[in-house]
């Protein structure tokens, strides 16, 4: 890949100008237009254009598969995704467990750990629901090709003591469609970040919107939630539809969006992209709801997906990468290698019942390697 040296403008009397070697154009995949992830990507793109002259093209994807496919094919450099396109793709589960997919060697550059934005199941205010247990018998959105969203809904149902069998599943082709369905009365509940533009639209619509509470002291409920989705943690959302201007909504959340690349992506490009994300942060902070979570100080270097070597190089220069972070990262990479080897062995064996065979092979390989069994 050919790079064009670009100098980003620096504030007067500040540190020396930010030297970035980036292409004239970059492409990310992101969530649907109107989503928090898409809006943040656009704001970041504007900062890149203004400060560095780099044009960021954002391709909206309806689901995890459509966001990840261009990444693994090399048609885009990066993806601003969620736990589906990062953790579940790494694990080779759900749609990524299909024979034409398999575990992916995903790497993280940076993640939005906002702390004030929840990731929750929103419910139409006219649906007669006050708790997640009240969703029994209600219409709940299921997104084709989006295992992360569907697992997340399952986690909230589990918190309420329910399963998908206890609700009426309504299928949609994409995230945006599910929220349009909530607004127009096709469905009663759907998953989103609390600051999603579509959630704001639903809150302003005729049905209204509410977020049933998650009690952090409900140990049994939280345990049921984390059994389905171990990346969730209780938090108070202070940014979002039907939340802004209130003391906040007790709910749950995790890192979103997560900027990812394949392990084979050029380390210099990743280094410069990470550097731009961190050092141009003041230029895009505040330009989209929840965008403040991209700050370097909010990064979790012991997350569930490993960081790219190019990103690690920048973090070491910034003085924030520790021996503990390196050990954790090395272990996650070893986990990915174990999953990749198990997949290759099973492909060579060509079993007739792929889904059952892969589930058994995956669990066996992870157990033999001393890795935690998830999903």
NUKE-303452 format. One record per residue: residue in three letters; x, y, z of N, C-alpha, C in turn. Coordinates in steps of 0.1 Angstrom, whole numbers, padded with zeros to 4 digits, always signed. Each point is the difference from the previous one (the first is absolute). Example, Ala and Ser with C-alpha at 12.3 -4.5 7.8 and 13.67 -1.06 7.14 Angstrom:
2
ALA+0132-0057+0078-0009+0012+0000+0009+0012+0000SER-0004+0011-0007+0009+0011+0000-0008+0011+0008
//
This chain:
375
UNK+0008-0012+0000-0008+0012+0000+0009+0012+0000UNK-0003+0010-0008+0008+0012-0001-0006+0011+0010UNK+0009+0006+0007-0005+0010+0010+0005+0014-0004UNK-0008+0010+0003+0003+0014-0002+0003+0007+0013UNK+0012+0005+0002+0002+0007+0013-0009+0012+0001UNK-0006+0002+0011-0009+0011+0002+0003+0006+0014UNK+0000+0013+0001+0002+0006+0013-0013+0006+0005UNK-0005-0004+0011-0012+0005+0006+0003+0013+0007UNK-0010+0009+0000+0002+0013+0006+0000-0002+0015UNK+0009+0008+0007+0000-0001+0015-0004+0014+0005UNK-0004+0000+0013-0005+0012+0006+0013+0009+0002UNK-0003+0013+0000+0011+0010+0001+0006-0002+0014UNK+0013+0000+0001+0009-0002+0012-0002-0014+0006UNK-0006-0009-0008-0001-0014+0005+0012-0008-0004UNK+0000-0013+0002+0011-0009-0004+0002+0001-0015UNK+0011-0005-0005+0002+0000-0014-0011-0006-0008UNK-0001+0004-0013-0011-0004-0008+0000-0016-0001UNK-0012-0005-0001-0002-0015+0000+0003-0005-0014UNK+0011-0008-0001+0004-0006-0012-0007-0013-0002UNK-0008-0001-0011-0007-0013-0003+0003-0004-0014UNK+0002-0013-0002+0002-0005-0013-0012-0009-0003UNK-0010+0007-0006-0013-0007-0003-0003+0002-0015UNK-0008-0010-0005-0004+0002-0014-0009+0012-0001UNK-0002+0005-0013-0009+0011-0002-0015-0004+0003UNK-0002-0013-0001-0014-0005+0003+0001-0013+0008UNK-0008-0001+0010-0002-0012+0008-0015-0004+0000UNK-0002-0013+0002-0014-0005+0001-0002-0008+0012UNK-0011+0003+0007-0004-0008+0012-0014-0006-0004UNK-0003-0011+0006-0014-0004+0001-0005+0004+0014UNK-0013+0002+0001-0006+0004+0013-0014-0004+0000UNK-0007+0003+0011-0014-0004+0001-0009+0009-0009UNK-0012-0003-0001-0010+0007-0009+0001+0015+0002UNK-0004+0007-0010-0001+0015+0001-0010+0002+0011UNK+0003+0011+0008-0009+0003+0011+0004-0006+0013UNK+0009-0011+0000+0004-0006+0012+0011+0008+0006UNK+0003-0002+0013+0011+0007+0007+0013-0003-0006UNK+0002-0012-0004+0013-0004-0006+0002+0008-0013UNK-0010+0000-0009+0001+0008-0012+0002+0014+0002UNK-0007+0006+0009+0001+0015+0003+0014+0003+0005UNK+0005-0008+0008+0014+0002+0006+0010-0001-0011UNK-0001-0010-0009+0009-0002-0011+0000+0012-0009UNK-0011+0006-0003-0001+0012-0008+0007+0012+0006UNK-0002+0001+0014+0006+0011+0007+0016-0002+0000UNK+0004-0012+0001+0015-0003+0000+0005+0003-0014UNK-0008-0003-0010+0004+0002-0014+0002+0015-0003UNK-0009+0008+0006+0001+0014-0002+0012+0006+0006UNK+0004-0005+0012+0012+0004+0006+0013-0004-0008UNK-0001-0012-0005+0012-0004-0009+0001+0009-0012UNK-0012+0003-0006+0001+0008-0012+0005+0014+0003UNK-0005+0006+0011+0003+0014+0003+0015+0001+0005UNK+0005-0010+0008+0013+0001+0005+0011-0006-0008UNK-0004-0010-0007+0011-0008-0007-0002-0001-0015UNK-0012+0004-0005-0003-0001-0015-0003-0014-0004UNK-0003-0009+0009-0004-0014-0003-0015-0001-0001UNK-0005-0006-0011-0014-0002-0002-0004-0013+0006UNK-0009-0001+0009-0005-0012+0006-0013-0004-0006UNK-0001-0011-0007-0012-0005-0006-0006-0010+0010UNK-0013+0002+0004-0006-0009+0010-0011-0008-0007UNK+0002-0013+0000-0010-0009-0006-0009-0006+0010UNK-0013+0003+0001-0009-0005+0010-0003-0015-0003UNK+0000-0008+0010-0003-0014-0001-0012-0004+0009UNK-0010-0007-0006-0012-0003+0008+0003-0010+0012UNK+0010-0008-0001+0003-0010+0010+0014-0003+0001UNK+0004-0009+0010+0014-0003+0002+0007-0006-0012UNK-0007-0009-0007+0006-0006-0011+0003+0010-0011UNK-0010+0008-0003+0002+0010-0011+0011+0011+0004UNK+0002+0002+0013+0011+0009+0003+0014-0007+0000UNK+0000-0013+0002+0012-0007+0001+0005-0006-0013UNK-0009-0003-0009+0004-0006-0013+0009+0009-0008UNK-0002+0013-0001+0009+0008-0008+0014+0001+0007UNK+0000-0001+0014+0012+0000+0007+0009-0012-0003UNK-0006-0012+0001+0008-0012-0003+0004-0001-0014UNK-0008+0006-0009+0004+0000-0015+0010+0010-0003UNK+0003+0009+0009+0010+0011-0003-0006+0012-0008UNK-0013+0000-0001-0006+0011-0007-0001+0013+0008UNK+0001-0001+0014+0001+0011+0008+0011-0002+0010UNK+0006+0011+0005+0011-0002+0009-0004-0003+0014UNK-0011+0007+0004-0004-0001+0014-0015-0002+0001UNK-0005-0004+0012-0014-0001+0003-0003+0005+0014UNK-0009+0009+0001-0005+0005+0013-0012-0008+0003UNK+0002-0011+0008-0010-0010+0002-0003-0001+0015UNK-0007-0011+0003-0003-0003+0014+0006-0014+0004UNK-0006-0006+0010+0005-0013+0005-0002-0011-0010UNK-0010+0002-0010-0002-0010-0010+0011-0001-0010UNK+0004+0012-0005+0011+0000-0010+0013-0001+0006UNK+0001+0000+0013+0013-0001+0007+0001-0014+0007UNK-0006+0000+0012+0001-0012+0009-0007-0012-0007UNK-0012+0001-0005-0006-0012-0006+0006-0005-0013UNK+0005+0010-0007+0008-0004-0012+0013-0007+0004UNK+0006+0005+0010+0012-0007+0005-0003-0014+0004UNK-0011-0002+0007-0003-0013+0006-0006-0010-0010UNK-0004+0005-0012-0006-0009-0010-0013-0006+0005UNK-0009+0009+0005-0012-0005+0005-0012+0007-0007UNK-0012-0006+0002-0012+0005-0006+0002+0001-0016UNK-0003+0010-0006+0001+0001-0015+0015-0002-0004UNK+0009+0003+0009+0015-0001-0003+0004-0015+0002UNK-0009-0008+0004+0003-0014+0001-0004-0008-0012UNK-0006+0007-0010-0004-0006-0013+0013-0005-0007UNK-0002-0010-0009+0012-0006-0006+0007+0009-0009UNK-0006+0011-0005+0007+0009-0009+0006+0012+0008UNK+0000-0001+0014+0005+0010+0008+0012-0005+0009UNK-0003-0003+0012+0010-0005+0009+0006+0011+0008UNK+0008-0003+0011+0006+0010+0009+0009+0009-0008UNK-0002+0013+0002+0008+0010-0007+0011+0006+0009UNK+0011+0003-0006+0011+0006+0008-0001+0015+0000UNK-0010+0005+0008-0004+0014+0001+0010+0006+0010UNK+0003+0013-0003+0009+0008+0009-0007+0013+0003UNK+0002+0005+0012-0006+0013+0004+0010+0011-0001UNK-0004+0012-0004+0008+0012+0000-0004+0008+0012UNK-0013+0003+0002-0005+0008+0011-0014-0003+0002UNK-0005+0002+0012-0014-0003+0003-0007+0011+0007UNK-0013+0002-0002-0007+0011+0007-0005-0006+0013UNK+0006+0003+0011-0005-0004+0013-0006+0012+0007UNK-0012+0004-0005-0006+0013+0004-0003+0002+0014UNK-0005-0011+0006-0004+0001+0014-0013+0008+0003UNK-0005+0007-0010-0013+0008+0002-0010-0005-0010UNK+0003-0009-0009-0009-0005-0010-0003-0014+0002UNK-0012-0004+0002-0004-0013+0002-0003-0008-0013UNK+0001-0013+0001-0004-0008-0011-0010-0010+0005UNK-0013+0003-0005-0011-0006+0007-0011-0003-0009UNK-0010-0007+0005-0013-0003-0007-0009+0012+0003UNK-0003+0008-0010-0010+0010+0002-0014-0005-0003UNK-0010+0005+0007-0014-0005-0001-0009+0012-0003UNK-0009-0002-0009-0010+0010-0003-0008+0003+0013UNK-0001+0013+0003-0006+0004+0013-0015-0004+0001UNK-0006-0003-0012-0015-0004+0001-0001-0015+0001UNK+0011-0007+0002-0001-0015+0000-0004-0006+0013UNK-0002+0008+0010-0004-0005+0013+0011-0008+0007UNK+0013+0004-0002+0012-0006+0006+0006+0009+0009UNK+0004-0005+0012+0007+0008+0010+0013-0007+0004UNK+0000-0013-0002+0013-0008+0003+0002-0010-0012UNK+0012-0005+0000+0003-0009-0011-0008-0013+0001UNK-0004-0004+0012-0009-0011+0002-0013+0002-0007UNK-0004+0012-0001-0013+0004-0007+0000-0002-0015UNK+0012-0003-0006+0000-0003-0014-0006-0013-0004UNK-0004-0008+0010-0006-0013-0003-0012+0001-0009UNK+0000-0006-0011-0011+0000-0010+0000+0012-0009UNK+0010+0010+0002+0001+0011-0009+0008-0002-0012UNK-0001+0009-0010+0007-0002-0013+0014+0006+0001UNK+0010-0008-0002+0014+0004+0002+0008-0002-0013UNK+0008+0011-0004+0007-0001-0013+0012-0009+0000UNK+0001-0008-0011+0011-0009-0003+0006+0005-0013UNK+0013+0002+0000+0007+0006-0012+0007-0012-0008UNK-0003-0002-0012+0006-0011-0008+0015+0004-0002UNK+0009-0009+0002+0014+0002-0002+0007+0009+0010UNK-0006+0002+0012+0005+0008+0010+0000-0007+0014UNK+0009-0010+0001+0000-0008+0013+0002+0008+0012UNK+0008+0011-0001+0003+0008+0012-0013+0006+0005UNK-0008+0006-0009-0012+0007+0004-0010-0011+0007UNK-0001-0011-0007-0009-0010+0005+0004-0006+0013UNK+0013-0003+0002+0005-0005+0013-0002+0011+0010UNK+0002+0012-0003-0002+0011+0010-0015+0001+0005UNK-0009-0002-0010-0014+0000+0004-0002-0012+0009UNK+0006-0012-0004-0002-0012+0008+0005+0002+0014UNK+0011+0008+0002+0006+0003+0013-0010+0008+0008UNK-0006+0010-0006-0010+0008+0008-0013-0008+0003UNK-0004-0009-0009-0011-0009+0003+0004-0009+0012UNK+0013-0005+0000+0004-0009+0011+0000+0008+0013UNK+0004+0013+0000+0000+0008+0012-0014+0000+0005UNK-0010+0001-0008-0014+0000+0004-0006-0014+0002UNK+0008-0010+0000-0004-0014+0002-0007-0006-0012UNK+0002+0005-0012-0006-0005-0012+0010-0005-0010UNK-0005-0006-0010+0008-0005-0012-0008+0005-0012UNK+0006-0003-0012-0006+0004-0012-0014-0008-0002UNK-0001-0011+0006-0012-0008-0001-0012+0007+0008UNK+0003+0009+0008-0010+0007+0008-0006+0012-0007UNK+0006+0004-0011-0004+0012-0007-0004-0003-0015UNK-0006+0009-0006-0003-0002-0014+0011+0007-0009UNK+0008-0009-0006+0011+0005-0008-0005+0006-0013UNK+0005+0012-0003-0003+0006-0013+0013+0003-0007UNK+0001-0006-0012+0013+0001-0008+0000+0012-0008UNK+0012+0006+0000+0003+0012-0009+0013-0002-0007UNK+0002+0007-0011+0012-0002-0008+0012+0009+0005UNK-0002+0009+0009+0010+0009+0004-0004+0007+0013UNK+0010+0006+0006-0002+0008+0013-0009+0011-0003UNK+0002+0008-0010-0009+0011-0003-0014-0004-0002UNK-0002-0011-0007-0014-0005-0002-0007-0003+0013UNK+0008-0006+0009-0007-0004+0013-0005+0012+0007UNK+0007+0011+0000-0004+0012+0007-0011+0007-0007UNK+0000+0000-0013-0012+0005-0007-0012-0008+0003UNK+0002-0014+0002-0011-0008+0004-0005+0003+0013UNK+0009+0004+0009-0005+0004+0014-0009+0012-0001UNK+0005+0010-0008-0007+0013-0001-0014-0002-0007UNK+0000-0009-0010-0013-0001-0007-0009-0011+0005UNK+0004-0006+0011-0009-0010+0007+0001-0014-0004UNK+0011-0004-0008+0002-0014-0003+0006-0008+0011UNK+0007+0006+0009+0007-0006+0011-0001+0008+0012UNK+0002-0006+0012-0001+0008+0012+0014+0003+0007UNK+0010-0008-0004+0013+0002+0006+0011-0003-0010UNK+0012+0007+0001+0011-0001-0009+0013+0004+0008UNK+0011-0005-0005+0013+0003+0007+0007+0012-0007UNK+0006+0009+0008+0008+0011-0006+0009+0006+0011UNK+0009+0008-0004+0007+0009+0009-0011+0011+0004UNK+0001+0004+0012-0010+0010+0005+0000+0013-0008UNK+0012+0003-0006+0001+0012-0008-0002-0001-0015UNK-0005-0012-0004-0002-0002-0014-0010+0011-0005UNK+0003+0005-0012-0009+0009-0007-0014-0006-0002UNK-0001-0013-0002-0013-0006-0002-0007-0001+0013UNK+0007-0002+0011-0007+0000+0013-0006+0014+0003UNK+0007+0010-0004-0005+0014+0002-0013+0002-0008UNK+0000-0006-0013-0011+0001-0008-0012-0007+0006UNK+0003-0012+0006-0011-0008+0006-0006+0008+0012UNK+0009+0006+0008-0004+0007+0012-0009+0012-0004UNK+0003+0006-0011-0008+0011-0005-0013-0004-0007UNK-0001-0013-0003-0011-0005-0008-0013-0001+0008UNK-0011-0005-0006-0012-0001+0007+0000-0010+0012UNK+0008-0010-0001+0000-0011+0010+0009+0004+0012UNK+0010+0008-0002+0009+0004+0011+0010-0012+0002UNK+0009+0002+0010+0010-0010+0003+0004+0000+0014UNK+0003-0012+0006+0005-0001+0013+0011-0011+0001UNK+0008+0001+0010+0011-0011+0002-0003-0006+0013UNK-0005-0012+0001-0002-0007+0013+0013+0000+0008UNK-0001+0001+0013+0012+0001+0008+0007-0013+0002UNK+0013+0000+0001+0009-0011+0005+0005+0004+0013UNK-0004-0009+0010+0005+0003+0014+0013-0006+0002UNK+0011+0008+0003+0013-0006+0002+0001-0009+0012UNK-0010+0001+0009+0000-0008+0012-0007-0013-0002UNK-0006-0002-0011-0007-0013-0003+0011-0010-0005UNK+0007-0006+0009+0011-0009-0003-0004-0011-0009UNK-0012-0006+0002-0004-0011-0008-0004+0004-0014UNK-0006+0011-0001-0004+0005-0013+0013+0004-0009UNK+0009+0007+0007+0013+0003-0007+0007-0012-0004UNK+0000-0011+0009+0007-0012-0004-0006-0007-0012UNK-0014+0001+0000-0006-0006-0012+0003+0007-0013UNK+0001+0014+0001+0003+0008-0011+0014-0003-0005UNK+0010-0001+0009+0014-0002-0003+0003-0015-0005UNK-0009-0009+0004+0002-0013-0005-0003-0001-0015UNK-0009+0009-0005-0003+0001-0014+0010+0009-0007UNK+0004+0011+0006+0009+0010-0006+0010+0005+0011UNK+0011-0006+0001+0010+0003+0011+0006+0014-0001UNK-0002+0007-0011+0006+0013-0001-0008+0011+0005UNK-0012-0003+0005-0009+0010+0006+0004+0003+0015UNK-0002+0013+0003+0001+0004+0014-0010+0011+0003UNK-0006-0001+0013-0010+0011+0003+0007+0014+0000UNK-0008+0010-0004+0004+0014+0000-0012+0009+0000UNK+0002+0012+0001-0011+0010-0001+0002+0008-0012UNK-0009-0001-0010+0000+0008-0012-0004+0014+0003UNK+0008+0010-0004-0004+0014+0002-0002+0007-0014UNK+0003-0007-0010-0001+0005-0014-0010-0009-0008UNK-0010+0006-0006-0009-0008-0008-0014+0005-0001UNK-0007-0007-0009-0015+0003-0002-0007-0003+0013UNK-0009+0010+0004-0008-0001+0012+0009-0001+0013UNK+0012+0004-0002+0010+0000+0012+0006+0014+0002UNK+0003+0006-0011+0007+0014+0001-0008+0009+0009UNK+0007+0007+0009-0007+0009+0009-0006-0006+0012UNK+0002-0014+0002-0005-0007+0012+0013-0004+0008UNK-0003-0005+0012+0012-0005+0008+0007-0012-0006UNK-0007-0006-0010+0006-0012-0007-0009-0012+0001UNK+0004-0010-0008-0008-0013+0000+0009-0011+0004UNK-0003-0008+0010+0008-0011+0004-0002-0011-0010UNK+0011-0004-0007-0001-0010-0010+0014-0008-0001UNK+0004-0004-0012+0012-0007-0001+0007+0005-0013UNK+0013-0003-0001+0007+0004-0012+0013-0007-0002UNK+0007+0003-0011+0013-0006-0003+0006+0010-0011UNK+0013-0003-0004+0006+0008-0010-0007+0000-0013UNK-0003+0012-0005-0007+0002-0013+0001+0014-0004UNK+0004+0003-0013+0005-0010-0010+0015-0004+0003UNK+0004-0010-0007+0014-0005+0001+0006+0001-0014UNK+0011+0007-0001+0007+0002-0013+0009-0012-0002UNK-0002-0008-0010+0007-0012-0002+0007-0001-0014UNK+0010-0009-0001+0006-0003-0013+0003-0015+0001UNK+0003-0006-0012+0005-0013+0000+0015-0001+0005UNK+0004-0011+0005+0014-0001+0005+0010+0003-0011UNK-0004-0002-0013+0010+0002-0011+0000+0014-0005UNK-0008+0009+0006+0001+0014-0004+0013+0006+0002UNK+0005+0009-0009+0013+0006+0001+0002+0007+0014UNK+0011-0004+0007+0002+0005+0013+0002+0015+0000UNK+0007+0006-0010+0002+0014-0001-0014+0008-0001UNK-0008-0006-0009-0013+0006-0001-0008+0000+0013UNK+0000-0011+0007-0007-0001+0012+0006+0009+0011UNK+0013+0001+0000+0006+0009+0009-0004+0015-0002UNK+0000+0004-0013-0004+0014-0003-0015+0002+0002UNK-0009-0010-0002-0014+0001+0002-0002+0002+0015UNK+0006-0009+0008-0001+0001+0015+0005+0014+0005UNK+0011+0004-0005+0006+0013+0004-0010+0011-0004UNK-0006+0000-0011-0010+0010-0004-0012+0000+0009UNK-0005-0012+0003-0012-0001+0009+0003+0006+0013UNK+0012-0002+0006+0003+0005+0013+0003+0014+0000UNK+0009+0005-0009+0005+0013+0000-0009+0010-0007UNK-0010-0004-0008-0010+0009-0005-0013-0001+0008UNK+0001-0007+0012-0012-0001+0008-0006+0013+0004UNK+0008+0011+0003-0006+0013+0004-0008+0006-0012UNK+0003-0004-0012-0006+0005-0012-0014-0006-0002UNK-0002-0012+0004-0013-0007-0002-0008-0002+0012UNK+0006+0002+0012-0007-0002+0013-0012+0010+0000UNK-0011-0005+0004-0012+0008+0001-0008+0002-0013UNK+0005-0006-0011-0006+0002-0013-0011-0010-0003UNK-0002-0010+0009-0011-0010-0001-0002-0006+0014UNK-0013-0003+0003-0003-0006+0013+0009-0012+0004UNK+0006+0000+0012+0007-0011+0004+0014-0001-0005UNK+0005+0009-0008+0013-0001-0007+0012+0001+0009UNK-0003+0005+0012+0011+0003+0010+0007-0013+0005UNK-0007-0012-0002+0006-0012+0004+0012-0005-0008UNK+0004+0007-0011+0012-0004-0007+0012+0005+0006UNK-0001+0008+0010+0012+0006+0007+0010-0010+0004UNK+0013+0003-0001+0010-0010+0003-0001-0004+0015UNK-0004+0009+0009-0001-0003+0014-0011-0010+0003UNK-0009-0002-0009-0011-0010+0002+0002-0013-0007UNK+0012-0003-0005+0003-0013-0007+0001-0011+0010UNK-0005-0012-0003+0002-0012+0008+0009-0009-0007UNK+0013-0001+0004+0010-0008-0007+0000-0014+0004UNK-0011-0004+0008-0001-0015+0003-0015-0004-0003UNK-0004+0003-0013-0013-0003-0005+0000-0014-0005UNK-0010-0004-0008-0002-0014-0004+0005-0003-0014UNK+0005+0011-0007+0006-0002-0013+0014+0007+0000UNK+0010-0006-0006+0013+0006+0001+0002+0013-0009UNK+0010+0008+0004+0003+0012-0007+0010-0003-0011UNK-0001+0008-0011+0009-0002-0011+0014+0005+0003UNK+0010-0006-0006+0014+0003+0003+0003+0015-0003UNK-0007+0006-0010+0002+0014-0003-0005+0009+0011UNK-0012-0004+0005-0006+0008+0011+0009-0002+0013UNK+0005-0012+0002+0008-0002+0012+0013+0009-0001UNK+0005+0001-0012+0012+0009-0002-0003+0014+0005UNK-0012+0005-0004-0003+0014+0004-0002+0001+0015UNK-0007-0010+0006-0003+0000+0014+0013+0000+0008UNK+0010-0008-0005+0013+0000+0007+0007+0014-0001UNK-0001+0006-0011+0006+0014-0001-0007+0009+0009UNK-0013-0002+0002-0008+0009+0008+0002-0003+0015UNK+0007-0011+0003+0003-0003+0014-0012-0006+0007UNK-0010-0006-0007-0012-0006+0007+0000-0015-0001UNK+0009-0006-0007-0001-0015-0002+0009-0006+0011UNK-0006-0010+0007+0007-0006+0012+0004-0014-0004UNK+0008-0006+0009+0004-0014-0001-0013-0009+0001UNK-0009+0004+0009-0012-0007+0002-0009+0000-0013UNK+0000+0012-0006-0008+0001-0013+0006-0009-0010UNK+0014-0001-0001+0006-0008-0010-0002-0015+0003UNK+0000-0004+0012-0002-0014+0003-0015-0004-0003UNK-0009+0009+0003-0014-0002-0003-0002-0001-0016UNK+0007+0009-0007-0001+0000-0014+0005-0012-0006UNK+0012-0005+0005+0006-0012-0005-0009-0012+0002UNK-0007+0000+0011-0009-0012+0003-0012+0000-0010UNK-0005+0012-0003-0011+0001-0009+0004-0004-0014UNK+0012+0004-0004+0005-0004-0013+0002-0016-0001UNK+0005-0005+0011+0001-0015+0001-0014-0007-0001UNK-0010+0007+0006-0014-0006-0001-0004+0000-0015UNK+0003+0011-0007-0004+0001-0014+0007-0011-0008UNK+0013-0002+0003+0008-0010-0007-0006-0014+0002UNK-0004-0002+0013-0006-0013+0003-0013-0003-0007UNK-0008+0011-0001-0013-0001-0007+0002-0002-0015UNK+0010+0007-0006+0003-0001-0014+0005-0014-0003UNK+0008-0006+0008+0006-0014-0002-0012-0010+0001UNK-0009+0002+0009-0011-0009+0002-0009+0000-0012UNK-0002+0012-0006-0008+0002-0011+0006-0007-0012UNK+0013+0002-0002+0007-0006-0012-0001-0016+0001UNK+0002-0005+0012-0001-0014+0002-0014-0006-0004UNK-0010+0008+0004-0014-0005-0002-0003+0001-0015UNK+0005+0011-0007-0002+0002-0014+0006-0012-0008UNK+0012-0004+0005+0006-0012-0007-0008-0013+0002UNK-0006-0001+0012-0008-0012+0003-0013+0000-0008UNK-0006+0012-0003-0012+0002-0008-0012-0008+0006UNK-0004+0002+0012-0011-0007+0006-0013+0003-0007UNK-0010-0008+0001-0013+0002-0006-0008+0010+0007UNK+0000-0001+0013-0008+0010+0008+0010+0010+0006UNK+0001+0011-0008+0011+0010+0003-0003+0007+0013UNK-0012+0005+0003-0002+0008+0012+0003-0008+0012UNK-0005-0012+0001+0002-0009+0012+0015-0003+0001UNK+0006-0003-0011+0014-0004+0000+0009+0012+0005UNK-0003+0012-0005+0008+0011+0003-0002+0004+0015UNK-0012-0001+0005-0002+0003+0014+0008-0009+0009UNK+0000-0013-0003+0008-0009+0008+0015+0002-0002UNK+0004+0002-0012+0015+0002-0002+0004+0013+0006UNK-0007+0010+0000+0003+0013+0006+0002-0001+0015UNK-0010-0006+0006+0000-0002+0015+0012-0009+0004UNK+0003-0010-0008+0011-0009+0003+0013+0007-0001UNK+0002+0008-0010+0012+0007-0002+0003+0011+0010UNK-0011+0007+0004+0002+0010+0010+0003-0006+0014UNK-0007-0011+0003+0003-0006+0013+0014-0006+0000UNK+0005-0006-0011+0013-0005+0000+0011+0011+0001UNK-0003+0012-0005+0009+0011+0001-0001+0007+0013UNK-0009-0003+0009-0002+0006+0013-0007+0014-0002UNK-0008+0002-0010-0007+0012-0002-0014-0001+0005UNK-0006+0012+0003-0013+0000+0005-0010-0004-0011UNK-0010-0008+0004-0010-0004-0009-0012+0010+0000UNK-0002+0007-0011-0011+0010-0002-0008-0004-0012UNK-0013+0001+0002-0009-0005-0011+0001-0015-0002
//
